[in-house]
């Protein structure tokens, strides 16, 4: 049986017309700094220690660290939901702004069609919201790429997001599979995939150098989705 092929969305199937600059895995983009500051202010207001969240420089790690602290310190489920809903608001502001300037990567639809023709089952795991995924994946301007995926998991279906493996565990349960590849563009994609027992293929749209890529040990590095079938054939 062919392995299950899972995809990230942002930076893998779609991309900002003028992507942010990166220094290693760090994003050099002013608006992200403002969003992170807002998220930190919110969670500190709700009792999360500033020393825990102030050093964090990624929205996903602020999200996961906050959730873990609330759960471990006996916050009620209703309180946890309220805090996570509140920090989701600035997250959504940034997400919508990013998607307004995002376009379909040219190789996406031909690449997905080729994989379908080869008999691969495909799914999608994204940190984006369900609202954004459904709108974009069904959009004509994005080639309606959602038609290639039977199942998808967004952050709205999870307590923890990438780099935590929870999103992968959830989608693997839906497919009743455990042998999978994940195609993504970031270190968080790599770490979450590996933690869930998958093989990670880096679609290097961030132009990571070898020194940056090394720590997350991808199974392969590609620059276009059309290169993926040849990578997969080596596993047969």
C-alpha positions as CSV (number, residue, x, y, z in Angstrom):
1,X,0.0,0.0,0.0
2,X,1.3,3.5,-0.8
3,X,2.0,5.7,2.2
4,X,-0.4,8.4,3.1
5,X,0.7,11.8,1.8
6,X,-0.1,14.8,4.0
7,X,0.5,18.5,3.2
8,X,0.9,21.7,5.0
9,X,-0.9,24.7,3.4
10,X,0.9,28.1,4.0
11,X,4.3,28.1,2.3
12,X,3.6,24.7,0.7
13,X,0.5,25.0,-1.4
14,X,0.0,28.7,-1.2
15,X,2.6,31.5,-0.5
16,X,2.6,35.2,0.1
17,X,3.4,37.2,-3.1
18,X,6.3,38.8,-1.2
19,X,7.2,36.3,1.5
20,X,8.8,37.5,4.8
21,X,12.6,37.3,5.1
22,X,14.0,34.6,7.4
23,X,17.1,34.4,9.5
24,X,17.4,30.7,10.1
25,X,13.9,29.8,11.2
26,X,13.1,33.2,12.6
27,X,10.8,35.4,10.7
28,X,11.9,39.0,10.1
29,X,8.5,40.6,9.8
30,X,7.3,43.5,11.8
31,X,3.5,42.7,12.0
32,X,4.3,39.3,13.5
33,X,6.1,41.0,16.4
34,X,3.0,43.1,17.2
35,X,0.7,40.0,17.1
36,X,3.0,38.1,19.4
37,X,3.1,41.0,21.8
38,X,-0.7,41.1,21.9
39,X,-0.9,37.3,22.5
40,X,1.6,37.6,25.4
41,X,-0.3,40.5,27.0
42,X,-3.5,38.6,26.9
43,X,-2.2,35.4,28.5
44,X,-0.2,37.3,31.2
45,X,-3.4,39.1,32.1
46,X,-5.0,35.7,32.7
47,X,-2.2,34.6,35.0
48,X,0.3,32.9,32.8
49,X,3.8,34.0,34.2
50,X,5.5,36.6,32.1
51,X,8.8,34.8,32.5
52,X,7.2,31.8,30.8
53,X,5.9,33.5,27.7
54,X,8.1,36.7,27.2
55,X,11.1,34.8,25.8
56,X,8.9,33.0,23.2
57,X,9.3,34.2,19.6
58,X,6.8,32.1,17.7
59,X,3.0,32.3,17.8
60,X,2.6,28.5,17.9
61,X,4.9,28.2,20.9
62,X,3.0,31.0,22.7
63,X,-0.2,29.1,21.9
64,X,1.0,25.7,23.1
65,X,2.9,27.0,26.2
66,X,-0.3,28.9,27.3
67,X,-2.5,25.8,26.9
68,X,-0.1,23.6,28.8
69,X,0.2,26.1,31.7
70,X,-3.6,26.5,32.0
71,X,-4.1,22.7,32.0
72,X,-1.4,22.0,34.5
73,X,-2.6,24.7,36.9
74,X,-6.2,23.5,37.2
75,X,-7.9,26.2,35.2
76,X,-11.5,25.2,34.4
77,X,-12.2,24.0,30.9
78,X,-14.4,27.1,30.4
79,X,-11.5,29.3,31.5
80,X,-9.1,27.6,29.2
81,X,-11.5,27.9,26.3
82,X,-12.0,31.6,27.0
83,X,-8.3,32.3,27.1
84,X,-7.5,30.4,23.9
85,X,-10.4,32.1,22.2
86,X,-9.0,35.5,23.2
87,X,-5.5,34.8,21.9
88,X,-7.0,33.4,18.7
89,X,-8.3,36.9,17.8
90,X,-4.9,38.5,17.1
91,X,-3.8,35.2,15.5
92,X,-6.8,35.5,13.1
93,X,-5.9,39.1,12.3
94,X,-2.5,38.1,11.2
95,X,-3.8,35.0,9.4
96,X,-6.3,37.0,7.4
97,X,-3.8,39.7,6.5
98,X,-1.3,37.0,5.3
99,X,-3.9,35.3,3.2
100,X,-5.0,38.5,1.5
101,X,-1.6,38.6,-0.1
102,X,-1.2,34.9,-0.7
103,X,-1.4,33.1,-4.0
104,X,-1.4,29.5,-5.3
105,X,2.1,28.2,-5.9
106,X,2.1,27.4,-9.6
107,X,3.2,23.7,-9.2
108,X,0.5,22.9,-6.7
109,X,-2.4,21.6,-8.8
110,X,-0.3,19.7,-11.4
111,X,1.6,18.2,-8.5
112,X,-1.5,17.1,-6.6
113,X,-3.1,15.7,-9.8
114,X,0.0,13.7,-10.6
115,X,0.0,12.2,-7.1
116,X,-3.7,11.3,-7.4
117,X,-3.1,9.7,-10.8
118,X,-0.4,7.6,-9.2
119,X,-2.8,6.3,-6.6
120,X,-1.8,8.2,-3.5
121,X,-4.2,9.1,-0.8
122,X,-3.7,12.6,0.4
123,X,-4.7,14.8,3.4
124,X,-3.8,18.2,4.8
125,X,-2.6,19.4,8.3
126,X,-2.4,23.2,8.8
127,X,-2.1,25.6,11.7
128,X,-4.5,27.9,9.9
129,X,-8.1,28.1,11.1
130,X,-10.9,26.0,9.7
131,X,-12.5,29.3,8.3
132,X,-9.4,30.1,6.3
133,X,-8.7,26.6,5.1
134,X,-12.3,26.1,3.9
135,X,-12.4,29.4,2.1
136,X,-9.0,29.1,0.4
137,X,-9.2,25.4,-0.4
138,X,-12.5,25.8,-2.2
139,X,-11.5,29.0,-4.0
140,X,-11.3,29.1,-7.7
141,X,-8.3,31.3,-7.6
142,X,-6.5,28.6,-5.6
143,X,-7.5,25.8,-7.9
144,X,-9.9,24.3,-5.4
145,X,-7.1,22.2,-4.1
146,X,-9.2,21.0,-1.2
147,X,-10.8,18.5,-3.6
148,X,-7.7,16.4,-3.5
149,X,-8.0,15.8,0.3
150,X,-10.6,13.6,1.9
151,X,-9.7,14.9,5.4
152,X,-8.1,18.0,6.8
153,X,-7.1,19.2,10.2
154,X,-6.8,22.8,11.3
155,X,-6.0,24.4,14.6
156,X,-9.7,24.6,15.4
157,X,-9.8,20.8,15.8
158,X,-6.8,20.7,18.1
159,X,-5.7,21.7,21.6
160,X,-2.1,21.9,20.6
161,X,-0.7,22.9,17.2
162,X,2.5,22.2,15.3
163,X,5.3,21.6,16.5
164,X,3.2,19.4,18.7
165,X,2.2,16.1,17.0
166,X,-1.5,16.3,18.0
167,X,-2.7,17.5,14.6
168,X,-1.1,14.5,12.9
169,X,-2.4,12.0,15.5
170,X,-5.9,13.3,14.8
171,X,-5.7,13.0,11.0
172,X,-4.0,9.6,11.2
173,X,-7.0,8.4,13.2
174,X,-9.4,9.7,10.5
175,X,-7.5,7.7,7.8
176,X,-6.7,4.8,10.1
177,X,-3.1,5.0,8.9
178,X,0.3,5.3,10.5
179,X,2.7,5.2,7.5
180,X,2.9,8.7,6.1
181,X,4.9,11.5,4.5
182,X,4.4,15.2,5.4
183,X,5.3,17.9,2.9
184,X,5.9,21.2,4.6
185,X,8.1,24.3,4.6
186,X,9.1,24.9,8.2
187,X,11.0,23.5,11.2
188,X,7.6,23.2,13.1
189,X,6.3,21.0,10.3
190,X,9.4,18.8,10.6
191,X,9.3,18.4,14.3
192,X,5.6,17.6,14.5
193,X,5.8,15.1,11.7
194,X,8.8,13.3,13.2
195,X,7.1,13.2,16.6
196,X,4.1,11.5,15.1
197,X,6.3,8.9,13.4
198,X,6.2,10.3,9.8
199,X,8.8,11.1,7.2
200,X,9.2,14.8,6.5
201,X,9.9,16.3,3.0
202,X,10.9,19.9,3.0
203,X,9.5,22.0,0.2
204,X,12.1,24.7,0.6
205,X,10.1,27.8,-0.2
206,X,11.8,29.6,2.6
207,X,15.2,29.1,1.0
208,X,16.7,27.6,4.2
209,X,20.4,27.0,3.9
210,X,21.9,23.6,4.8
211,X,22.9,24.7,8.3
212,X,19.3,25.6,9.0
213,X,17.8,22.5,7.5
214,X,20.3,20.1,9.3
215,X,18.6,20.0,12.8
216,X,15.3,18.8,11.4
217,X,16.7,16.0,9.3
218,X,14.2,15.9,6.4
219,X,13.8,12.7,4.4
220,X,14.3,14.8,1.3
221,X,14.5,18.5,0.3
222,X,12.6,19.6,-2.8
223,X,12.0,23.0,-4.5
224,X,8.9,22.1,-6.5
225,X,6.0,19.8,-5.8
226,X,6.6,18.1,-9.2
227,X,9.8,16.6,-7.6
228,X,7.9,14.6,-5.0
229,X,6.8,11.6,-7.0
230,X,10.5,10.7,-7.7
231,X,11.2,11.0,-3.9
232,X,8.3,8.7,-3.1
233,X,9.3,6.1,-5.7
234,X,12.5,5.5,-3.8
235,X,10.4,4.1,-0.9
236,X,8.6,1.5,-3.0
